[in-house]
Amino acid sequence: MTTSGNRGGASGLQTLLVDVAAPLALFYALHAAGVDDLTALVMAGAPPAIKTVVSLARGCRVEPVALAVFVAMTVGTLASLITGDPRELLMRNALLSLPFGVWTLASLWLRRPLTFRVTQTLFPHRADLMDELWESDPRFRRAWRSVTVMWGGVLLLDCALRVLMAATLPVPAVPALDTALTLVTLVAMQVPTHVFLYRSGSWHLLFGRRRAPSMKESVA
């Protein structure tokens, strides 16, 4: 089902607020109030967990990424409660980076790589054009496979960095640094991603100010 641009933007803003901003603000508010690190981390995970549970209860479609975050949070919370070590809970984002990195690289053997599918989800009005270019342009396919290798490798490196931060840095410093690492990685990776698409000669078709007509539109 196609999603409109306004709806997609609203959904992205909601995800940013509930899954990123709210847990971070809640953790540091609780920490400032004198709540211990483990309790503050567990309670800070409540907003995205509640959102996922409510969506499931309502029978709404839950995005795979959101479900993966919920599973990682649950596993991390259980492990930390058993051991009493808040660092176990800080490892939860590494639990996401590792399988996503492996999944991204493994998708190279699928009909379409994961990065291609994710981009189609983000830009549904360009999905048909992307499929047409994939079928007709070998350079386009090579570009997306290169992008996939790059993102898979970065996700594995991201996992190692998160484990290192969780194991060595003061617990109160990790949530902010963890969030900063996510945002910096997402922004920085746009540059090489666009470079690969520019070199394939198809960036302007997908993201230029004026989108070229698709094959179906041309025939019509």
Protein Blocks (a to p, Z undefined) as FASTA:
>chain_A
ZZdfklmmmmmmmmmmmmmmmmmmmmmmmmmnopafklmmmmmmmmmmmmmmmmmmnopa
cdfklmmmmmmmmmmmmmmmmnopaklmmmmmmmmmmmmmmmmmmmmmmmbdfklmmmmm
mmmmlmmmmmmmmmmmmklmmmmmmmmmmmmmmmmmmmmmmmmmmmmmcfklmmmmmmmm
mmmmmmmmmmmmmmmmmmnopmmmmmmmbdcddfklmmZZ
